[in-house]
Amino acid sequence: MGAKKTSCGQRRSKEKTDEEKYFRVQVLYDTCTEVFENSGPGIVPSPVNVQRLKDVMNDMTGADVGLRPGMQIFKPQRKEGLPSMSYIPVYNCNKFSIGIFCLPPSAVIQLHNHPGMTVFCKLLFGTMYVNSFDWVNADPPNEDGVFSTAPLRTANGEIPAGALRLAKTKADNEVSAPCNTSVLYPADGGNLHSFRALKPCAFLDVLAPPYNDSEGRHCTFYRKYNFSSLPEAGTISVPEEHRQEYAWLQETEKVEGSLIYGKEYTGPKIVTE
């Protein structure tokens, strides 16, 4: 009898765990549909809704989406160059997308932007190095005394192709799970970011609205230059004591080592109707 009770108790515990996993990913979807009901380029959810979604994502782990560090997807597939990574789409519509990036150790997600988008990122497991930036539009001077003596845009309001642009560092540090959800906004919070996996990593990525080339939301990649290496570029002045906080960014092509392969989502399913 004692053995049967133990076995039955274990079975009930497993069933409860499965229900909880399903519940969390379902709650994520349900919350996104409410938070992003009026989503659009440059539209930021209210602080209350931002916190609602953060609270849901903060409690999520790899188990909630059917992932664990020892899976094949987190093992390097290439013998030379940077390891390739995988992207698992969970849900996508014109208002928001939910997906998971899976990175083997040493994999790199190249520095890129999120035009007009609000982005929620949650590291599910692993350790990675994060480097993020926000654009500096320094006319008039900002709080650091940074100013520009030349227009940042052409006469028609566009950024010249290939032009160096000044950006301020938002994050330059190592992050390990468990950790809270990070949020970046259209104009601040680290809208441009890059990642380098130090251990097998999986992170949940919610975009609102998603990338859409036909609507002008292209994913653009950048190369970073230390400010001190090009101190006079763009005739922008930065006080000496703040120069380590700034960098020059220039559009570039996607590097070969940052190949991303799409994978099918096999975690707990969400109900969308």
C-alpha angles and dihedrals in degrees: 000000000000092000092049092052091051092049093047091047091052091049092051090047091053092048091050091049091052090051091050091051091051090046094054097052090043091051088050091056094043092049092049092053089055099039093047098038090120096031120155141140110308093002111130121198117242117271089252092055092044089056092046092058093042090054091053094048095043090068096050126104135176090272090065090065099033098260135127131173096249095061120116092247089069095053120093111261097190128069095203133042126003117340116256120241136210135232120206115198111213100173137348135184135148092272103046145350133212119204144150128229115209116199128185116212113294093016113141131208104206121236107276142157139241107214113209091345137129111214132194117197125187123182105220096188140339136045127278141169115242127202117179138169144185125213118256116223094185107183108125099028117269127227092282092056093253113153140166128226093191133051115269090212139047123254091273092052099257129129108245112252111262092007119151111245128195118240133178121227114248100173134010106163150097119271126196132186133279092057139129126271116270122217128203124190135206093266106017146013093075102306090179115054146159133197135205118191115227092178132010103300139190123183132182114231124197117183126189111217102007125231112285121175094196090057094046098257099128123169103238122192126215142200117219126222123186111249092234091058091062105021096161100043114129091006089267119150123214121180113247094244092058102041095099088061094060137067140179116243125198130185114255141166124273108269119239093237092062096068112151121203122203116234131189117256109242100170127105109317124241125223111229100180 
